[in-house]
Amino acid sequence: MSIQDEIARLATAERLFCLESLLTGNETIRTLWLSQEVWEAVTPPYPADEAVRLSEFREFLDGFLEGGRFSVAENPDLKPSDAMIARVHPVKNEFWDFRVTAPKPGIRAFGAFAAYDTFVLLTWEYRDDIPDFDAEVDRCKHKWAELFNGVSPFKGNHLNEYLSNYWAV
């Protein structure tokens, strides 16, 4: 099966959810598929004590959907603080993190590309609650394996094959 077939299967089973922009609805340039875990975090209303951080997370995802310009770090060993999307180790596995940096401390959300301008976010955590970054990446990889029946994430040869409207940092 292809990634698209798996996404369709998972969406039908309500294990993945297609996020719509709060501003433009389903008329977006990019597509985001979310696990239940991420879906619940970014769907208002937010708990009062987490409202600011979770609304910033949602704003970040809406910016992605609406085609906003994102800074991307392709090399996981050279991730400048202004990288909004960054590849994680090991590179061959094709997992990335979305880096919501404001307000501090930020949020990290992990997933993989399914196609050009299409991303699947599976896990997230407050940055200050990640004592072991590699373990958090492993949690995402395990979630992918659990959901996608042996289908690997999309693999491109250059950032242009993953994403529109970006700049490399």
N, CA and C of each residue as an Amber inpcrd file, in Angstrom:
protein
   507
   0.8270000  -1.1950000   0.0000000   0.0000000   0.0000000   0.0000000
   0.8680000   1.2540000   0.0000000   0.3370000   2.3040000  -0.5450000
   1.0290000   3.5880000  -0.5580000   0.7280000   4.3490000   0.7330000
   1.4870000   5.3970000   0.9640000   1.2190000   6.2540000   2.1240000
  -0.1890000   6.8320000   2.0220000  -0.5920000   7.2490000   0.8170000
  -1.9180000   7.8380000   0.6390000  -3.0130000   6.8210000   0.9620000
  -2.8140000   5.5580000   0.5610000  -3.7880000   4.5120000   0.8860000
  -3.8770000   4.3140000   2.3990000  -2.7200000   4.3080000   3.0460000
  -2.6920000   4.1390000   4.5000000  -3.3640000   5.3210000   5.1990000
  -3.1130000   6.5310000   4.7230000  -3.7550000   7.7110000   5.3160000
  -5.2660000   7.6190000   5.1610000  -5.7350000   7.2330000   3.9830000
  -7.1810000   7.0900000   3.7620000  -7.7720000   6.0510000   4.7170000
  -7.0730000   4.9360000   4.8890000  -7.5360000   3.8830000   5.8020000
  -7.5940000   4.4080000   7.2320000  -6.5400000   5.1110000   7.6460000
  -6.4660000   5.6350000   9.0050000  -7.4870000   6.7490000   9.2500000
  -7.7540000   7.5580000   8.2480000  -8.7600000   8.6110000   8.3790000
 -10.1540000   7.9980000   8.5230000 -10.4450000   6.9740000   7.7360000
 -11.7350000   6.2890000   7.8320000 -11.9160000   5.6780000   9.2210000
 -10.8410000   5.1360000   9.7620000 -10.8810000   4.5280000  11.0950000
 -10.7750000   5.5620000  12.2140000 -10.7120000   6.8380000  11.8650000
 -10.5590000   7.9430000  12.8130000  -9.3330000   7.7770000  13.7000000
  -8.2450000   7.3870000  13.0460000  -6.9510000   7.3030000  13.7410000
  -6.0220000   8.4200000  13.2750000  -6.3460000   9.0510000  12.1330000
  -5.6890000  10.2710000  11.6500000  -6.7850000  11.2550000  11.2850000
  -6.4700000  12.5460000  11.5030000  -7.4400000  13.6030000  11.2580000
  -6.8060000  14.6790000  10.3880000  -7.5290000  15.1090000   9.3670000
  -7.0290000  16.1650000   8.4840000  -7.3700000  17.5110000   9.1250000
  -6.3370000  18.2840000   9.4220000  -6.5330000  19.5760000  10.0740000
  -6.9220000  20.6220000   9.0440000  -7.9430000  21.3870000   9.3670000
  -8.3340000  22.5310000   8.5450000  -7.8790000  23.8040000   9.2450000
  -7.5140000  24.7890000   8.4640000  -7.1230000  26.0830000   9.0090000
  -8.3140000  26.7510000   9.6810000  -8.0720000  27.3740000  10.8280000
  -9.1300000  28.1300000  11.4820000  -9.5310000  29.3430000  10.6550000
  -8.6490000  29.8090000   9.7660000  -8.9200000  30.9770000   8.9330000
  -9.5130000  30.5990000   7.5770000  -8.9150000  29.6420000   6.8860000
  -9.3110000  29.3410000   5.5000000 -10.0480000  28.0120000   5.3420000
 -10.2920000  27.3100000   6.4300000 -10.9890000  26.0250000   6.3380000
 -10.1480000  25.0030000   5.5940000 -10.7910000  24.2890000   4.6680000
 -10.0560000  23.2500000   3.9300000  -9.3770000  23.7790000   2.6730000
  -9.4520000  25.0770000   2.4440000  -8.7700000  25.6750000   1.2970000
  -7.3700000  26.0910000   1.7290000  -6.4720000  25.1220000   1.6870000
  -5.0990000  25.3600000   2.1240000  -4.1150000  24.9110000   1.0560000
  -2.9190000  25.4370000   1.1490000  -1.8540000  25.1010000   0.2080000
  -1.2050000  23.7810000   0.5880000  -1.0860000  23.5470000   1.8860000
  -0.4660000  22.3240000   2.3840000  -1.4980000  21.5000000   3.1560000
  -1.1190000  20.2540000   3.4540000  -2.0090000  19.3490000   4.1770000
  -1.2990000  18.8180000   5.4180000  -2.0370000  18.7780000   6.5090000
  -1.5500000  18.1970000   7.7540000  -2.5100000  17.1070000   8.2190000
  -1.9420000  15.9380000   8.4700000  -2.6750000  14.8340000   9.0840000
  -2.1720000  14.7000000  10.5020000  -3.0870000  14.5710000  11.4630000
  -2.7190000  14.5370000  12.8710000  -3.2070000  13.2590000  13.5360000
  -2.3820000  12.7520000  14.4420000  -2.8240000  11.6660000  15.3140000
  -3.8490000  12.2290000  16.2890000  -4.5410000  11.3520000  16.9620000
  -5.4990000  11.7610000  17.9910000  -4.8110000  12.6300000  19.0470000
  -3.5940000  12.2530000  19.4290000  -2.8350000  12.9930000  20.4420000
  -2.6270000  14.4530000  20.0460000  -2.2030000  14.6790000  18.8260000
  -1.9470000  16.0550000  18.3610000  -3.2690000  16.7700000  18.1150000
  -4.2340000  16.0670000  17.5140000  -5.5560000  16.6340000  17.2390000
  -6.1680000  17.2260000  18.5130000  -6.1260000  16.4620000  19.5930000
  -6.7140000  16.9290000  20.8550000  -5.9710000  18.1430000  21.4080000
  -4.6690000  18.2070000  21.1940000  -3.8880000  19.3310000  21.7080000
  -4.1890000  20.6360000  20.9880000  -4.4840000  20.5820000  19.6890000
  -4.6180000  21.8170000  18.9020000  -6.0630000  22.1900000  18.5690000
  -7.0010000  21.4370000  19.0950000  -8.4070000  21.7380000  18.8410000
  -8.9900000  22.4990000  20.0270000  -9.4180000  23.7580000  19.7940000
 -10.0080000  24.5320000  20.8900000 -11.3180000  23.8870000  21.3560000
 -11.7420000  24.1890000  22.5790000 -11.1200000  25.1090000  23.5350000
  -9.9440000  24.4450000  24.2390000  -9.0280000  25.2830000  24.6790000
  -7.8330000  24.8050000  25.3530000  -8.0040000  24.9370000  26.8670000
  -7.3790000  24.0490000  27.6170000  -7.3960000  24.2290000  29.0770000
  -6.7830000  25.5910000  29.4350000  -7.3560000  26.2530000  30.3930000
  -6.9270000  27.6220000  30.7410000  -5.4380000  27.7150000  31.0290000
  -4.8850000  26.7370000  31.7270000  -3.4810000  26.8180000  32.1100000
  -2.5310000  26.5120000  30.9480000  -3.0480000  26.0310000  29.8290000
  -2.2200000  25.7190000  28.6630000  -2.6220000  26.5190000  27.4280000
  -3.5880000  27.4180000  27.5740000  -4.1910000  28.0940000  26.4330000
  -3.1900000  28.8590000  25.5720000  -2.2770000  29.5900000  26.1790000
  -1.3470000  30.4030000  25.3960000  -0.4370000  29.5150000  24.5580000
   0.1550000  28.5260000  25.1710000   1.0940000  27.6630000  24.4410000
   0.3850000  26.8340000  23.3740000  -0.7750000  26.2800000  23.7050000
  -1.4780000  25.4510000  22.7180000  -2.0600000  26.2840000  21.5710000
  -2.4780000  27.5050000  21.8610000  -2.9660000  28.3570000  20.7690000
  -1.8160000  28.7750000  19.8530000  -0.6260000  28.9580000  20.3920000
   0.5470000  29.2370000  19.5540000   0.8920000  28.0180000  18.6980000
   0.7710000  26.8420000  19.2650000   0.9770000  25.6010000  18.5220000
  -0.0050000  25.5550000  17.3460000  -1.2730000  25.8230000  17.6220000
  -2.2820000  25.7980000  16.5600000  -1.9970000  26.8730000  15.5030000
  -1.5910000  28.0500000  15.9310000  -1.2610000  29.1160000  14.9820000
  -0.1030000  28.6940000  14.0760000   0.8790000  28.0280000  14.6440000
   2.0110000  27.5110000  13.8810000   1.5120000  26.5290000  12.8100000
   0.6370000  25.6060000  13.2020000   0.1220000  24.6180000  12.2500000
  -0.7430000  25.2840000  11.1740000  -1.5350000  26.2640000  11.5620000
  -2.3220000  26.9940000  10.5660000  -1.4120000  27.7250000   9.5790000
  -0.3210000  28.2930000  10.0720000   0.6460000  28.9340000   9.1790000
   1.2250000  27.9510000   8.1780000   1.5060000  26.7530000   8.6400000
   1.9880000  25.7040000   7.7370000   0.9260000  25.4010000   6.6780000
  -0.2960000  25.1680000   7.1080000  -1.3880000  24.8450000   6.1830000
  -1.5920000  25.9290000   5.1300000  -1.5150000  27.1710000   5.5580000
  -1.8130000  28.3100000   4.6910000  -0.6470000  28.6920000   3.7890000
   0.4220000  27.9010000   3.8050000   1.5480000  28.1350000   2.9030000
   2.5610000  29.1310000   3.3950000   2.5580000  29.4070000   4.6990000
   3.5210000  30.3430000   5.2650000   4.9550000  29.9120000   4.9770000
   5.8400000  30.8880000   4.9620000   7.2610000  30.6170000   4.7070000
   7.9100000  30.0920000   5.9760000   8.5080000  28.9130000   5.8700000
   9.0900000  28.2440000   7.0340000  10.5810000  28.0640000   6.8500000
  11.3110000  28.2570000   7.9420000  12.7510000  27.9780000   7.9320000
  12.9390000  26.4910000   8.2320000  13.8310000  25.8480000   7.4600000
  14.0070000  24.3990000   7.5620000  15.4860000  24.0680000   7.7350000
  15.7720000  23.2630000   8.7590000  17.1310000  22.7670000   8.9940000
  17.1840000  21.3190000   8.5240000  17.9290000  21.0970000   7.4660000
  18.0190000  19.7510000   6.8980000  19.0220000  18.8850000   7.6480000
  20.0230000  19.5070000   8.2280000  21.0560000  18.7760000   8.9440000
  20.7240000  18.7610000  10.4420000  20.4440000  17.5830000  11.0190000
  20.0610000  17.5470000  12.4360000  21.1720000  17.9690000  13.3940000
  22.4050000  18.0350000  12.9100000  23.5080000  18.4690000  13.7670000
  23.7130000  19.9830000  13.7190000  23.0350000  20.6540000  12.7990000
  23.1600000  22.1090000  12.6520000  21.7740000  22.7400000  12.6180000
  21.0980000  22.7100000  13.7640000  19.7530000  23.2660000  13.8510000
  19.8190000  24.6130000  14.5390000  19.8130000  25.7030000  13.7710000
  19.8170000  27.0150000  14.4230000  18.5110000  27.2360000  15.1920000
  18.5500000  28.1210000  16.1360000  17.3830000  28.3540000  16.9850000
  16.1790000  28.8630000  16.2010000  16.4020000  29.4400000  15.0080000
  15.2680000  29.9510000  14.2300000  14.6960000  28.9190000  13.2520000
  15.1600000  27.6720000  13.3120000  14.6080000  26.6260000  12.4470000
  13.2040000  26.2750000  12.9250000  12.2510000  26.3630000  12.0320000
  10.8650000  26.0610000  12.3740000  10.5480000  24.5780000  12.1490000
  11.2200000  23.9800000  11.1850000  11.1150000  22.5500000  10.9110000
  12.5400000  22.0210000  10.8280000  12.8010000  20.8900000  11.4800000
  14.1560000  20.3510000  11.4770000  14.1280000  18.8350000  11.3640000
  15.0470000  18.3280000  10.5640000  15.2160000  16.8820000  10.4520000
  15.8340000  16.3750000  11.7480000  15.4930000  15.1410000  12.1280000
  16.0540000  14.5400000  13.3300000  16.8330000  13.2790000  12.9610000
  17.6640000  12.8420000  13.8980000  18.4570000  11.6200000  13.7030000
  17.5950000  10.3900000  13.9180000  17.8840000   9.3100000  13.2430000
  18.7800000   9.1870000  12.0940000  18.0920000   9.6790000  10.8160000
  18.8420000  10.3930000   9.9930000  18.3200000  11.0340000   8.7880000
  17.6230000  10.0260000   7.8690000  18.1770000   8.8330000   7.7540000
  17.6230000   7.8320000   6.8220000  16.1810000   7.4500000   7.1550000
  15.7360000   7.6860000   8.3890000  14.3630000   7.3410000   8.7750000
  13.3320000   8.3770000   8.3620000  13.7920000   9.5860000   7.9820000
  12.9110000  10.6260000   7.4250000  11.9210000  11.2200000   8.4220000
  12.3160000  11.3600000   9.6720000  11.4480000  12.0220000  10.6360000
  11.9470000  13.4400000  10.8930000  10.9990000  14.3130000  11.2220000
  11.2420000  15.7450000  11.3730000  10.5300000  16.2370000  12.6230000
  10.9470000  17.4090000  13.1060000  10.1700000  18.0190000  14.1820000
   9.7730000  19.4370000  13.8060000   8.5650000  19.7920000  14.2270000
   8.0630000  21.1470000  14.1120000   8.4410000  21.8290000  15.4190000
   9.0530000  23.0070000  15.3140000   9.6380000  23.6700000  16.4720000
   8.8880000  24.9710000  16.7680000   7.9370000  24.8810000  17.6520000
   7.1670000  26.0450000  18.0740000   7.9650000  26.6820000  19.2110000
   8.5790000  27.8120000  18.9230000   9.5470000  28.3770000  19.8650000
   8.9920000  29.4910000  20.7490000   7.8180000  30.0030000  20.4480000
   7.2480000  31.0660000  21.2740000   5.8430000  30.6530000  21.6960000
   5.4420000  30.9330000  22.8970000   6.2710000  31.4930000  23.9660000
   7.2070000  30.4340000  24.5320000   8.2660000  30.8910000  25.1220000
   9.2310000  29.9680000  25.7060000   8.7040000  29.4400000  27.0320000
   8.9870000  28.2330000  27.3850000   9.6280000  27.2160000  26.5530000
   8.6300000  26.6800000  25.5210000   9.1440000  26.2910000  24.3950000
   8.3110000  25.9520000  23.2640000   7.7430000  24.5470000  23.2780000
   7.2990000  24.1540000  22.1010000   6.7050000  22.8440000  21.8580000
   7.4480000  22.1950000  20.7140000   7.6080000  20.8850000  20.7850000
   8.1440000  20.1020000  19.6770000   7.0850000  19.0910000  19.2700000
   6.8370000  18.9970000  17.9780000   5.8960000  18.0170000  17.4300000
   6.6470000  17.2060000  16.3790000   6.4410000  15.9100000  16.3700000
   7.2340000  15.0120000  15.5410000   6.3730000  14.2600000  14.5390000
   6.9470000  14.0460000  13.3660000   6.2450000  13.3070000  12.3310000
   7.1050000  13.1830000  11.0980000   6.4300000  12.9750000   9.9610000
   7.1360000  12.7420000   8.7070000   6.2950000  13.2510000   7.5490000
   6.9750000  13.5310000   6.4410000   6.2700000  13.9020000   5.2320000
   5.6300000  12.6620000   4.6180000   4.4380000  12.8410000   4.0640000
   3.7510000  11.7690000   3.3440000   3.8320000  12.0080000   1.8400000
   4.0570000  13.2540000   1.4540000   4.1740000  13.6720000   0.0530000
   4.6060000  15.1310000   0.0820000   4.7680000  15.7080000  -1.0940000
   5.0870000  17.1230000  -1.2010000   4.0000000  17.9350000  -0.4960000
   4.4120000  18.8230000   0.4050000   3.5080000  19.7030000   1.1480000
   2.4570000  18.9570000   1.9740000   2.7260000  17.7060000   2.2950000
   1.8120000  16.9090000   3.1160000   2.6060000  16.2910000   4.2590000
   2.2030000  16.6000000   5.4870000   2.9390000  16.1550000   6.6610000
   1.9910000  15.4350000   7.6120000   2.5290000  14.4130000   8.2840000
   1.7860000  13.6580000   9.2890000   2.4520000  13.9190000  10.6400000
   1.7350000  14.5830000  11.5430000   2.2390000  14.8570000  12.9000000
   1.6480000  13.8130000  13.8410000   2.5350000  13.1080000  14.5310000
   2.0740000  11.9970000  15.3610000   2.2010000  12.2230000  16.8580000
   3.2460000  12.9300000  17.2810000   3.4610000  13.1390000  18.7080000
   3.8670000  14.5830000  18.9640000   3.7100000  15.0060000  20.1840000
   4.1450000  16.3480000  20.5720000   4.4480000  16.3470000  22.0710000
   5.1950000  17.3590000  22.4770000   5.4940000  17.5230000  23.8930000
   6.0030000  18.9420000  24.1210000   5.7770000  19.4530000  25.3240000
   6.3900000  20.7240000  25.6940000   7.8960000  20.5170000  25.7340000
   8.6280000  21.4400000  25.1650000  10.0810000  21.2760000  25.0470000
  10.7430000  21.0660000  26.4020000  10.2710000  21.7560000  27.4130000
  10.8790000  21.6180000  28.7280000  10.5390000  20.2900000  29.4040000
   9.6170000  19.5260000  28.8250000   9.2640000  18.2140000  29.3650000
   9.9030000  17.0710000  28.5810000  10.8960000  17.3760000  27.7470000
  11.5950000  16.3410000  26.9820000  12.9960000  16.1670000  27.5620000
  13.1650000  15.2300000  28.4900000  14.4950000  15.0220000  29.0560000
  15.4120000  14.2590000  28.1050000  14.8260000  13.4570000  27.2300000
  15.6010000  12.6300000  26.3000000  15.0040000  12.7990000  24.9050000
  15.6260000  13.6760000  24.1130000  15.1170000  13.9940000  22.7790000
  15.0540000  12.7460000  21.8980000  16.0660000  11.9010000  21.9500000
  16.0780000  10.6780000  21.1390000  14.9120000   9.7670000  21.4970000
  14.5780000   9.6870000  22.7690000  13.4430000   8.8620000  23.1890000
  12.1400000   9.4170000  22.6380000  12.0320000  10.7370000  22.5620000
  10.8200000  11.3510000  22.0050000  10.7130000  11.0730000  20.5120000
  11.8400000  11.1110000  19.8050000  11.8530000  10.7550000  18.3830000
  11.4680000   9.2800000  18.2250000  11.9910000   8.4300000  19.0840000
  11.6470000   7.0010000  19.0270000  10.1560000   6.7760000  19.2510000
   9.5650000   7.5620000  20.1340000   8.1140000   7.4490000  20.3650000
   7.3460000   7.7380000  19.0850000   7.7840000   8.7450000  18.3410000
   7.1590000   9.0690000  17.0610000   7.3540000   7.9360000  16.0530000
   8.5690000   7.4260000  15.9620000   8.8510000   6.3320000  15.0250000
   8.0040000   5.1030000  15.3440000   7.8330000   4.8030000  16.6150000
   6.9980000   3.6580000  17.0030000   5.5300000   3.8950000  16.6440000
   5.0800000   5.1270000  16.8270000   3.6970000   5.4680000  16.4710000
   3.4990000   5.3110000  14.9640000   4.4850000   5.7550000  14.1630000
   4.4040000   5.5960000  12.7070000   4.3130000   4.1070000  12.3650000
   5.1900000   3.2950000  12.9400000   5.2030000   1.8530000  12.6520000
   3.8730000   1.2070000  13.0390000   3.3110000   1.6240000  14.1530000
   2.0300000   1.0940000  14.6180000   0.8980000   1.4220000  13.6360000
   0.9280000   2.6150000  13.0750000  -0.1540000   3.0630000  12.2040000
   0.0110000   2.6470000  10.7400000   1.2410000   2.6800000  10.2320000
   1.4490000   2.6160000   8.7830000   1.8480000   1.2520000   8.2220000
   1.7240000   0.1940000   8.9660000   1.8870000  -1.1730000   8.4330000
   3.0990000  -1.3660000   7.5390000   4.2530000  -0.8900000   7.9830000
   5.4760000  -1.1160000   7.2140000   5.7360000  -0.1420000   6.0830000
   4.8370000   0.8080000   5.8530000   5.0420000   1.8240000   4.8200000
   5.9430000   2.9160000   5.3960000   7.0240000   3.2110000   4.7080000
   7.9880000   4.2160000   5.1610000   7.5190000   5.6220000   4.8290000
   8.0090000   6.6090000   5.5690000   7.7070000   8.0010000   5.2210000
   8.2360000   8.3640000   3.8360000   7.6960000   9.4300000   3.3010000
   8.1500000   9.9730000   2.0210000   9.6270000  10.3190000   2.1140000
  10.3530000  10.0650000   1.0390000  11.7760000  10.4010000   0.9830000
  12.0320000  11.2270000  -0.2650000  12.5770000  12.4070000  -0.0690000
  12.9670000  13.2630000  -1.1820000  14.4760000  13.3590000  -1.2650000
  14.9360000  13.9160000  -2.3520000  16.3760000  14.1100000  -2.5340000
  16.8180000  15.5240000  -2.1990000  15.8780000  16.4430000  -2.1300000
  16.1750000  17.8450000  -1.8590000  14.9600000  18.4580000  -1.1700000
  15.1610000  19.5100000  -0.4020000  14.0520000  20.1540000   0.2970000
  12.9220000  20.5720000  -0.6350000  13.2550000  20.9180000  -1.8890000
  12.2230000  21.2960000  -2.8620000  11.2270000  20.1730000  -3.1210000
  11.6100000  18.9480000  -2.8340000  10.7120000  17.8130000  -3.0430000
   9.8010000  17.5740000  -1.8400000  10.1020000  18.2120000  -0.7250000
   9.2990000  18.0640000   0.4780000   8.2970000  19.2050000   0.6590000
   8.7530000  20.4150000   0.3770000   8.0390000  21.5800000   0.8800000
   8.1400000  22.7700000  -0.0620000   7.0520000  23.5130000  -0.1550000
   7.0520000  24.7820000  -0.8780000   7.3200000  25.9180000   0.1010000
   7.7220000  27.0560000  -0.4190000   7.8440000  28.2900000   0.3410000
   8.6120000  28.1330000   1.6500000   9.8690000  27.8330000   1.5360000
  10.7340000  27.6470000   2.6980000  12.0700000  28.3310000   2.4480000
  12.8590000  28.4640000   3.4860000  14.2550000  28.8170000   3.3140000
  15.0750000  27.9060000   4.2030000  16.1900000  27.4620000   3.6660000
  17.0860000  26.5660000   4.4020000  17.9190000  27.3720000   5.3770000
  18.0550000  26.8610000   6.5800000  18.8940000  27.5110000   7.5960000
  19.9500000  26.5410000   8.0890000
